[in-house]
Amino acid sequence: MARSPVSAASRPHPLLAAPAGGTRIVPEPPAPPPLEDAERLDGWGFADTAFAVRPSGDVELAGRRYTLSGAPLPSLLPWMRDTLGVELEPQDVNPSAYPPRVPESTAQPGLLEALAAALPADALSQDPHERLRHGHGHTQEEIYAIRHGGLPRVPDVVVWPASEEQVVAVVEAAARHGACVVPFGGGTNVSEALRCPEEERRSIVSMDLRRMNRILWLDPLSRMAAIEAGAVGRTLLAQLARYGLTLGHEPDSVEFSTLGGWIATHASGMKKNRYGNIEDLVLDLRAVTARGIISHRSPWPRESIGIDPRLCFFGSEGALGVVTQATLKLFPLPEVQRYGSILFPSFEDGVAFMYDVTQEGTPPASVRLVDNLQFQFSQALRPARRGAAALKSRLERWFVTGLRGFAVDRMVACTLVFEGRRDEVRQQEASVYGLAKRHGGMKAGGENGERGYQLTFGIAYIRDFVMDHWILGESFETSVPWSEVLALCDNVKRRIWEEHQKRGLPGRPFVTCRVTQVYPTGVCVYFYFAFYYKGVERPSQVYAEIERAARDEVLRSGGSLSHHHGVGQLRERFLPGIVSPAALEARRALKRSLDPGNLFGAANQGLGASGTWPA
């Protein structure tokens, strides 16, 4: 007689089937990155990817990595000319002078001997190009400096420890020989957190953690994993996916940034609505300090143990020590991932929609709104269309601007990413699109949503391309309560225009914003600012002055100093205006307690430096 199939209800539950010793597994270490994944030394991203002007005058993103790659972009240069109000001739460039002269290493022989004794032969370098790359992040000031001048101070030696024991040995060697240590993750920061203090006379050791990139253990039943701090985002997510799991943390820099960097900068990701910010994901961490290792016995779902020094490493930016590993929550890979997009008649309509999504519904994994100028920019980045595709584009434009009456100079776009179980996504889509309709929005399709989301990665290469064509540009961000968001966006844009006009700069400034993350209480707003600098004296310094004025306006308008970029050395001057004297002294006291000799000497946030508020 045939046996009846076993019902799902009668199958052993994973908890009951778990072995007595637990379900932890130890994955294989990740393979070394392939040669084609080499990164650029004089700009953002992969070495095989960059924008360039074709002989035809069209712009093209070289390589095959991104949705933008390989397609001619005929509208980009004309649109930039019109927007900036200047002539942009493809052959008129300010060629990069990279590499600049690199200051000689002043590492003491005794220090080098001690480091060589603690590390393998290939884990230590005084190569000038390595030292230069480890002495800067990715602000426009830093990239402009290495292309058109140089850095007055860079690390004297770079080391690549492969274990926490080697990190300890490097820290102890530096302490014995009167050197200082600067932790290095992916080098993607935009806060000048890697700039070496020019007045630093000690030998500077840059500690690159990217060889510490292993998943030490993974518990698929409890959905958590212990991961070394040098794990790079793109590699880590690919490793976890093999086990049907994800971390869900996708900052814009996920291709290059590291777990330790996410913790040190208090990072946020594009899908934080579903998975949380970095502080929501970390259950435990270990850090090496001048006093020794900060650690606890075991990770638990939550604990109440009084003052917890581990929390001090969120946002510490290398000032207190170096994070070596963390235990994180994991999530099952989503059953469904769907993209979406919505057009709104105005930025105000889009913001009102996003507010209602947070108050009445469940925000999708990612929901981002661009203003009109940024929407126009995205259209200028569209490849040429011919034949049926061109006809379809004209019909769509007629429907939106003619039949629906959306104004070309007012309309905005929102991109969406839905992730989760099939029924969850279905419910979210119904709720979100219903709310969009209330605010005059119209669905613009999943293809546009996916393109808008993926554009984030390709568009990052624009900054370095336009720098060659006499345009300086960069982004900065803030968080702001709902009640202040519209006024803040208007005020900051107005302030940048005023500062631009006050200095008599050529053409018009490019200033735009987008809302990238939402909370029940407010949003994160990204601003993008650029200007044409041909004929301008000290253009990078002028840019920095205007950006500081814009940051001042952000604070005046109720915004935060930063949402996730951090403080570093770029924004430390603003700290006394937003943090009380007692809070500043608490920071100094913590620094003195954990690092009395200023062994970790990058001077971020003014800690350990003779800056605006010395330690």
VENJOHU-V782244 format. One record per residue. N is the residue number from 1. OMEGA is omega in degrees with one decimal (* if undefined). NEAR is the number of other C-alpha atoms within 12 Angstrom. Layout:
BEGIN
n=N omega=OMEGA near=NEAR
n=N omega=OMEGA near=NEAR
END
This chain:
BEGIN
n=1 omega=-178.2 near=3
n=2 omega=179.6 near=4
n=3 omega=179.5 near=6
n=4 omega=179.5 near=7
n=5 omega=178.5 near=9
n=6 omega=179.6 near=9
n=7 omega=178.6 near=9
n=8 omega=-177.6 near=8
n=9 omega=-177.1 near=8
n=10 omega=178.0 near=10
n=11 omega=178.6 near=12
n=12 omega=176.6 near=12
n=13 omega=180.0 near=11
n=14 omega=179.4 near=14
n=15 omega=-178.5 near=14
n=16 omega=-179.0 near=12
n=17 omega=-176.5 near=13
n=18 omega=178.3 near=16
n=19 omega=-176.8 near=11
n=20 omega=-178.2 near=9
n=21 omega=180.0 near=9
n=22 omega=-175.1 near=17
n=23 omega=-178.8 near=21
n=24 omega=173.8 near=21
n=25 omega=-179.8 near=20
n=26 omega=-179.8 near=20
n=27 omega=173.5 near=23
n=28 omega=175.4 near=16
n=29 omega=178.4 near=22
n=30 omega=177.2 near=28
n=31 omega=175.3 near=16
n=32 omega=-180.0 near=18
n=33 omega=179.2 near=20
n=34 omega=-177.5 near=11
n=35 omega=-178.7 near=11
n=36 omega=176.9 near=16
n=37 omega=176.7 near=19
n=38 omega=-178.2 near=17
n=39 omega=177.1 near=23
n=40 omega=176.7 near=26
n=41 omega=-174.9 near=31
n=42 omega=-179.6 near=36
n=43 omega=-174.4 near=39
n=44 omega=159.6 near=39
n=45 omega=-177.1 near=36
n=46 omega=-176.2 near=30
n=47 omega=-176.9 near=20
n=48 omega=-174.4 near=25
n=49 omega=177.4 near=32
n=50 omega=172.9 near=35
n=51 omega=176.6 near=39
n=52 omega=178.4 near=34
n=53 omega=175.4 near=30
n=54 omega=174.5 near=19
n=55 omega=179.6 near=13
n=56 omega=-174.6 near=15
n=57 omega=174.4 near=19
n=58 omega=175.6 near=27
n=59 omega=179.7 near=34
n=60 omega=172.6 near=36
n=61 omega=-177.7 near=36
n=62 omega=177.6 near=27
n=63 omega=-176.9 near=23
n=64 omega=-171.0 near=17
n=65 omega=-168.0 near=23
n=66 omega=179.9 near=29
n=67 omega=178.1 near=27
n=68 omega=-167.1 near=35
n=69 omega=169.3 near=28
n=70 omega=-177.5 near=26
n=71 omega=177.4 near=26
n=72 omega=-179.6 near=28
n=73 omega=-172.5 near=31
n=74 omega=-174.1 near=26
n=75 omega=-168.5 near=28
n=76 omega=-177.9 near=33
n=77 omega=176.5 near=34
n=78 omega=179.7 near=23
n=79 omega=178.3 near=27
n=80 omega=177.4 near=37
n=81 omega=-177.5 near=26
n=82 omega=-175.7 near=20
n=83 omega=-178.2 near=27
n=84 omega=179.0 near=29
n=85 omega=-179.9 near=19
n=86 omega=174.4 near=25
n=87 omega=176.1 near=25
n=88 omega=177.8 near=29
n=89 omega=-175.7 near=20
n=90 omega=-177.0 near=25
n=91 omega=-179.7 near=17
n=92 omega=-174.8 near=16
n=93 omega=172.0 near=21
n=94 omega=-169.9 near=26
n=95 omega=178.3 near=18
n=96 omega=175.9 near=24
n=97 omega=179.5 near=17
n=98 omega=0.4 near=25
n=99 omega=176.4 near=27
n=100 omega=172.0 near=24
n=101 omega=-178.7 near=21
n=102 omega=178.5 near=28
n=103 omega=178.7 near=25
n=104 omega=175.0 near=20
n=105 omega=176.9 near=28
n=106 omega=180.0 near=25
n=107 omega=-179.5 near=31
n=108 omega=179.5 near=25
n=109 omega=-179.5 near=17
n=110 omega=177.1 near=19
n=111 omega=-179.1 near=33
n=112 omega=178.3 near=32
n=113 omega=-179.5 near=21
n=114 omega=178.3 near=26
n=115 omega=179.3 near=40
n=116 omega=178.6 near=26
n=117 omega=-175.7 near=18
n=118 omega=-170.7 near=29
n=119 omega=171.5 near=28
n=120 omega=-174.7 near=19
n=121 omega=-177.0 near=15
n=122 omega=-177.0 near=18
n=123 omega=-178.4 near=30
n=124 omega=-178.2 near=31
n=125 omega=169.5 near=30
n=126 omega=179.0 near=32
n=127 omega=-175.9 near=22
n=128 omega=-179.0 near=26
n=129 omega=176.2 near=30
n=130 omega=-178.5 near=31
n=131 omega=178.1 near=39
n=132 omega=-178.3 near=41
n=133 omega=-179.2 near=44
n=134 omega=179.5 near=48
n=135 omega=179.5 near=48
n=136 omega=172.1 near=47
n=137 omega=-172.5 near=40
n=138 omega=168.0 near=41
n=139 omega=177.6 near=37
n=140 omega=179.7 near=43
n=141 omega=-178.3 near=36
n=142 omega=-179.8 near=42
n=143 omega=176.7 near=42
n=144 omega=-178.3 near=42
n=145 omega=-177.7 near=35
n=146 omega=178.5 near=35
n=147 omega=-171.6 near=27
n=148 omega=179.1 near=25
n=149 omega=-179.7 near=20
n=150 omega=177.2 near=28
n=151 omega=-176.6 near=35
n=152 omega=-177.8 near=24
n=153 omega=176.4 near=33
n=154 omega=177.5 near=45
n=155 omega=179.5 near=48
n=156 omega=179.6 near=41
n=157 omega=177.7 near=44
n=158 omega=178.1 near=40
n=159 omega=179.8 near=44
n=160 omega=177.7 near=36
n=161 omega=-179.5 near=40
n=162 omega=-179.9 near=32
n=163 omega=176.9 near=31
n=164 omega=178.0 near=35
n=165 omega=178.4 near=19
n=166 omega=175.0 near=30
n=167 omega=178.8 near=43
n=168 omega=-178.7 near=32
n=169 omega=178.6 near=30
n=170 omega=179.9 near=49
n=171 omega=179.7 near=42
n=172 omega=178.4 near=29
n=173 omega=178.9 near=31
n=174 omega=-179.7 near=39
n=175 omega=-178.9 near=32
n=176 omega=-172.2 near=22
n=177 omega=173.1 near=25
n=178 omega=178.2 near=25
n=179 omega=173.3 near=37
n=180 omega=-173.1 near=43
n=181 omega=174.7 near=49
n=182 omega=177.3 near=48
n=183 omega=-178.7 near=52
n=184 omega=176.7 near=50
n=185 omega=177.5 near=46
n=186 omega=179.4 near=42
n=187 omega=-175.6 near=47
n=188 omega=-170.8 near=41
n=189 omega=177.4 near=44
n=190 omega=179.0 near=36
n=191 omega=-176.7 near=35
n=192 omega=-177.8 near=35
n=193 omega=179.2 near=45
n=194 omega=179.4 near=50
n=195 omega=-180.0 near=45
n=196 omega=178.0 near=41
n=197 omega=-175.8 near=34
n=198 omega=-176.9 near=23
n=199 omega=-178.3 near=18
n=200 omega=-179.2 near=29
n=201 omega=176.9 near=20
n=202 omega=171.2 near=32
n=203 omega=-179.2 near=39
n=204 omega=177.7 near=46
n=205 omega=173.2 near=50
n=206 omega=-177.0 near=47
n=207 omega=-179.5 near=51
n=208 omega=-172.0 near=44
n=209 omega=-170.2 near=40
n=210 omega=170.4 near=37
n=211 omega=175.3 near=33
n=212 omega=-169.1 near=38
n=213 omega=-174.5 near=42
n=214 omega=162.2 near=37
n=215 omega=-173.8 near=35
n=216 omega=171.3 near=29
n=217 omega=-178.8 near=26
n=218 omega=179.3 near=32
n=219 omega=-175.9 near=30
n=220 omega=179.2 near=31
n=221 omega=178.2 near=25
n=222 omega=179.1 near=25
n=223 omega=173.1 near=29
n=224 omega=-178.2 near=34
n=225 omega=171.7 near=41
n=226 omega=-171.2 near=38
n=227 omega=178.1 near=45
n=228 omega=-169.0 near=41
n=229 omega=-178.7 near=46
n=230 omega=179.5 near=44
n=231 omega=179.5 near=44
n=232 omega=-171.7 near=39
n=233 omega=-174.6 near=37
n=234 omega=-179.5 near=30
n=235 omega=-179.1 near=33
n=236 omega=-179.6 near=41
n=237 omega=178.4 near=32
n=238 omega=177.6 near=23
n=239 omega=-178.0 near=28
n=240 omega=-178.3 near=39
n=241 omega=178.4 near=20
n=242 omega=178.9 near=18
n=243 omega=179.3 near=25
n=244 omega=-174.7 near=21
n=245 omega=176.1 near=28
n=246 omega=172.0 near=36
n=247 omega=178.2 near=43
n=248 omega=-176.3 near=38
n=249 omega=-177.6 near=42
n=250 omega=170.3 near=38
n=251 omega=178.5 near=39
n=252 omega=-176.6 near=33
n=253 omega=-170.2 near=36
n=254 omega=-179.7 near=35
n=255 omega=-171.1 near=33
n=256 omega=-176.3 near=37
n=257 omega=-172.8 near=40
n=258 omega=177.9 near=46
n=259 omega=179.6 near=53
n=260 omega=177.1 near=47
n=261 omega=177.8 near=50
n=262 omega=179.9 near=48
n=263 omega=-175.2 near=46
n=264 omega=-179.9 near=46
n=265 omega=-179.5 near=43
n=266 omega=-166.5 near=34
n=267 omega=174.5 near=39
n=268 omega=-179.4 near=42
n=269 omega=-177.0 near=37
n=270 omega=-178.2 near=37
n=271 omega=-175.0 near=35
n=272 omega=-179.6 near=35
n=273 omega=-179.8 near=35
n=274 omega=-169.9 near=36
n=275 omega=179.3 near=33
n=276 omega=172.7 near=30
n=277 omega=-172.7 near=33
n=278 omega=-179.9 near=40
n=279 omega=177.1 near=32
n=280 omega=-173.8 near=29
n=281 omega=-173.8 near=36
n=282 omega=176.5 near=38
n=283 omega=-175.3 near=30
n=284 omega=173.0 near=38
n=285 omega=174.6 near=39
n=286 omega=-179.7 near=37
n=287 omega=176.0 near=40
n=288 omega=178.6 near=37
n=289 omega=175.8 near=43
n=290 omega=179.1 near=35
n=291 omega=-175.5 near=24
n=292 omega=-174.9 near=24
n=293 omega=171.1 near=27
n=294 omega=-179.4 near=29
n=295 omega=172.9 near=24
n=296 omega=-169.3 near=19
n=297 omega=-171.6 near=11
n=298 omega=176.1 near=16
n=299 omega=175.3 near=22
n=300 omega=178.7 near=20
n=301 omega=174.6 near=17
n=302 omega=178.3 near=13
n=303 omega=175.9 near=14
n=304 omega=-172.9 near=8
n=305 omega=-178.7 near=10
n=306 omega=-179.9 near=8
n=307 omega=-174.9 near=9
n=308 omega=-177.1 near=16
n=309 omega=179.0 near=25
n=310 omega=-177.6 near=34
n=311 omega=-179.1 near=27
n=312 omega=-177.2 near=30
n=313 omega=172.2 near=40
n=314 omega=-178.0 near=38
n=315 omega=-175.9 near=35
n=316 omega=173.7 near=40
n=317 omega=175.3 near=47
n=318 omega=-175.5 near=51
n=319 omega=-174.3 near=50
n=320 omega=-175.0 near=47
n=321 omega=-177.6 near=45
n=322 omega=175.7 near=54
n=323 omega=-177.6 near=52
n=324 omega=176.9 near=50
n=325 omega=177.6 near=44
n=326 omega=172.8 near=47
n=327 omega=-171.5 near=40
n=328 omega=170.8 near=43
n=329 omega=174.7 near=36
n=330 omega=-179.1 near=36
n=331 omega=173.6 near=30
n=332 omega=173.6 near=27
n=333 omega=-176.8 near=24
n=334 omega=175.7 near=26
n=335 omega=-176.7 near=19
n=336 omega=167.7 near=18
n=337 omega=178.8 near=27
n=338 omega=176.7 near=30
n=339 omega=175.7 near=32
n=340 omega=176.3 near=37
n=341 omega=-178.8 near=37
n=342 omega=171.0 near=45
n=343 omega=176.7 near=44
n=344 omega=180.0 near=43
n=345 omega=-177.1 near=34
n=346 omega=176.6 near=31
n=347 omega=179.2 near=38
n=348 omega=177.8 near=30
n=349 omega=-179.6 near=32
n=350 omega=179.3 near=40
n=351 omega=178.5 near=44
n=352 omega=175.8 near=32
n=353 omega=-178.2 near=40
n=354 omega=176.4 near=48
n=355 omega=-178.2 near=34
n=356 omega=176.9 near=29
n=357 omega=-179.0 near=36
n=358 omega=-175.2 near=27
n=359 omega=-172.9 near=20
n=360 omega=-176.6 near=17
n=361 omega=175.2 near=25
n=362 omega=-178.2 near=31
n=363 omega=173.4 near=38
n=364 omega=-179.5 near=41
n=365 omega=177.6 near=39
n=366 omega=174.1 near=44
n=367 omega=-173.9 near=47
n=368 omega=-176.2 near=47
n=369 omega=176.6 near=43
n=370 omega=177.0 near=43
n=371 omega=-172.6 near=41
n=372 omega=-177.6 near=31
n=373 omega=178.4 near=33
n=374 omega=174.5 near=36
n=375 omega=176.7 near=34
n=376 omega=178.8 near=27
n=377 omega=179.5 near=33
n=378 omega=177.6 near=34
n=379 omega=177.7 near=28
n=380 omega=179.0 near=27
n=381 omega=178.1 near=36
n=382 omega=175.0 near=33
n=383 omega=177.2 near=26
n=384 omega=177.9 near=22
n=385 omega=-179.4 near=19
n=386 omega=175.5 near=11
n=387 omega=-176.3 near=10
n=388 omega=-179.9 near=10
n=389 omega=178.1 near=14
n=390 omega=178.0 near=15
n=391 omega=178.6 near=13
n=392 omega=179.6 near=14
n=393 omega=179.2 near=19
n=394 omega=179.3 near=17
n=395 omega=178.3 near=15
n=396 omega=179.0 near=19
n=397 omega=178.1 near=22
n=398 omega=-178.4 near=17
n=399 omega=-175.4 near=17
n=400 omega=-173.5 near=26
n=401 omega=-179.5 near=21
n=402 omega=-175.7 near=14
n=403 omega=-178.2 near=12
n=404 omega=174.9 near=19
n=405 omega=177.0 near=21
n=406 omega=179.3 near=25
n=407 omega=-176.9 near=22
n=408 omega=-177.0 near=24
n=409 omega=179.0 near=19
n=410 omega=-171.7 near=24
n=411 omega=-178.7 near=33
n=412 omega=-177.2 near=41
n=413 omega=176.5 near=49
n=414 omega=176.5 near=50
n=415 omega=-172.8 near=47
n=416 omega=169.4 near=46
n=417 omega=176.8 near=39
n=418 omega=176.7 near=40
n=419 omega=176.1 near=36
n=420 omega=174.7 near=28
n=421 omega=-177.3 near=17
n=422 omega=-178.6 near=16
n=423 omega=176.6 near=16
n=424 omega=-177.4 near=24
n=425 omega=179.5 near=29
n=426 omega=-180.0 near=21
n=427 omega=179.6 near=20
n=428 omega=179.9 near=34
n=429 omega=180.0 near=34
n=430 omega=-179.4 near=22
n=431 omega=-175.4 near=25
n=432 omega=-177.7 near=40
n=433 omega=173.7 near=36
n=434 omega=177.3 near=22
n=435 omega=178.8 near=32
n=436 omega=-179.8 near=35
n=437 omega=179.0 near=22
n=438 omega=-176.5 near=20
n=439 omega=175.1 near=27
n=440 omega=-178.4 near=28
n=441 omega=175.8 near=34
n=442 omega=179.7 near=32
n=443 omega=-179.4 near=30
n=444 omega=169.7 near=28
n=445 omega=179.5 near=23
n=446 omega=180.0 near=22
n=447 omega=178.0 near=21
n=448 omega=177.9 near=28
n=449 omega=179.0 near=31
n=450 omega=178.6 near=29
n=451 omega=-179.9 near=31
n=452 omega=-179.9 near=39
n=453 omega=-177.8 near=39
n=454 omega=179.0 near=26
n=455 omega=179.2 near=30
n=456 omega=-174.7 near=30
n=457 omega=-179.7 near=31
n=458 omega=-175.5 near=36
n=459 omega=178.8 near=35
n=460 omega=-178.6 near=32
n=461 omega=-177.6 near=36
n=462 omega=-173.8 near=40
n=463 omega=-177.6 near=32
n=464 omega=177.1 near=39
n=465 omega=-176.4 near=37
n=466 omega=175.8 near=40
n=467 omega=177.3 near=36
n=468 omega=-178.0 near=35
n=469 omega=171.2 near=32
n=470 omega=176.7 near=36
n=471 omega=173.7 near=40
n=472 omega=-179.6 near=41
n=473 omega=179.7 near=40
n=474 omega=177.0 near=38
n=475 omega=168.9 near=34
n=476 omega=-171.2 near=41
n=477 omega=178.5 near=40
n=478 omega=166.5 near=41
n=479 omega=-172.3 near=37
n=480 omega=176.4 near=34
n=481 omega=179.8 near=23
n=482 omega=-174.9 near=32
n=483 omega=-175.9 near=20
n=484 omega=-166.9 near=27
n=485 omega=-177.0 near=36
n=486 omega=179.4 near=32
n=487 omega=179.6 near=22
n=488 omega=-179.0 near=36
n=489 omega=179.4 near=43
n=490 omega=-176.7 near=25
n=491 omega=-177.7 near=29
n=492 omega=177.3 near=40
n=493 omega=179.5 near=34
n=494 omega=-178.3 near=24
n=495 omega=179.7 near=28
n=496 omega=176.3 near=38
n=497 omega=-179.9 near=30
n=498 omega=-179.9 near=21
n=499 omega=178.1 near=28
n=500 omega=-179.0 near=34
n=501 omega=-179.6 near=17
n=502 omega=-177.0 near=16
n=503 omega=179.2 near=22
n=504 omega=-178.1 near=19
n=505 omega=-177.1 near=30
n=506 omega=174.7 near=26
n=507 omega=-179.7 near=28
n=508 omega=175.8 near=29
n=509 omega=169.0 near=38
n=510 omega=178.7 near=35
n=511 omega=-173.5 near=39
n=512 omega=-179.8 near=37
n=513 omega=172.6 near=37
n=514 omega=174.4 near=40
n=515 omega=-170.8 near=44
n=516 omega=178.4 near=40
n=517 omega=-178.6 near=45
n=518 omega=176.4 near=44
n=519 omega=173.9 near=32
n=520 omega=-175.1 near=22
n=521 omega=-177.2 near=20
n=522 omega=-172.2 near=31
n=523 omega=165.3 near=38
n=524 omega=177.8 near=42
n=525 omega=173.5 near=42
n=526 omega=171.5 near=39
n=527 omega=173.8 near=36
n=528 omega=-175.9 near=35
n=529 omega=178.2 near=39
n=530 omega=172.7 near=41
n=531 omega=178.8 near=44
n=532 omega=-170.5 near=38
n=533 omega=-179.7 near=36
n=534 omega=-178.8 near=25
n=535 omega=-179.3 near=15
n=536 omega=176.2 near=21
n=537 omega=179.3 near=15
n=538 omega=-172.1 near=19
n=539 omega=-179.1 near=30
n=540 omega=176.6 near=33
n=541 omega=177.1 near=19
n=542 omega=177.4 near=28
n=543 omega=-178.9 near=34
n=544 omega=178.7 near=33
n=545 omega=-178.9 near=21
n=546 omega=178.4 near=36
n=547 omega=177.5 near=38
n=548 omega=176.5 near=26
n=549 omega=177.9 near=26
n=550 omega=178.0 near=38
n=551 omega=175.8 near=40
n=552 omega=179.2 near=29
n=553 omega=175.3 near=29
n=554 omega=-178.1 near=40
n=555 omega=177.5 near=28
n=556 omega=-174.4 near=23
n=557 omega=174.1 near=28
n=558 omega=179.1 near=28
n=559 omega=179.0 near=35
n=560 omega=177.3 near=36
n=561 omega=176.8 near=37
n=562 omega=173.0 near=38
n=563 omega=-179.8 near=31
n=564 omega=177.5 near=40
n=565 omega=179.0 near=42
n=566 omega=-173.5 near=37
n=567 omega=-177.7 near=39
n=568 omega=174.7 near=39
n=569 omega=-175.0 near=38
n=570 omega=-172.1 near=37
n=571 omega=-175.0 near=35
n=572 omega=-178.3 near=32
n=573 omega=-177.5 near=24
n=574 omega=-174.4 near=31
n=575 omega=-178.6 near=32
n=576 omega=179.2 near=21
n=577 omega=-176.9 near=19
n=578 omega=-177.4 near=22
n=579 omega=-176.0 near=19
n=580 omega=177.8 near=13
n=581 omega=179.8 near=14
n=582 omega=178.8 near=12
n=583 omega=177.0 near=15
n=584 omega=179.3 near=25
n=585 omega=177.3 near=20
n=586 omega=176.8 near=17
n=587 omega=179.7 near=32
n=588 omega=-178.7 near=28
n=589 omega=177.9 near=19
n=590 omega=177.8 near=25
n=591 omega=-179.7 near=38
n=592 omega=-177.6 near=24
n=593 omega=-176.2 near=22
n=594 omega=-174.0 near=32
n=595 omega=-173.1 near=31
n=596 omega=-179.6 near=23
n=597 omega=-178.5 near=27
n=598 omega=177.9 near=40
n=599 omega=177.3 near=43
n=600 omega=-160.7 near=48
n=601 omega=179.0 near=48
n=602 omega=177.1 near=48
n=603 omega=176.3 near=41
n=604 omega=-178.1 near=45
n=605 omega=-179.1 near=41
n=606 omega=-177.6 near=36
n=607 omega=178.4 near=43
n=608 omega=-178.8 near=34
n=609 omega=176.7 near=28
n=610 omega=-175.6 near=20
n=611 omega=-172.8 near=23
n=612 omega=175.7 near=22
n=613 omega=-172.5 near=25
n=614 omega=178.7 near=23
n=615 omega=* near=28
END
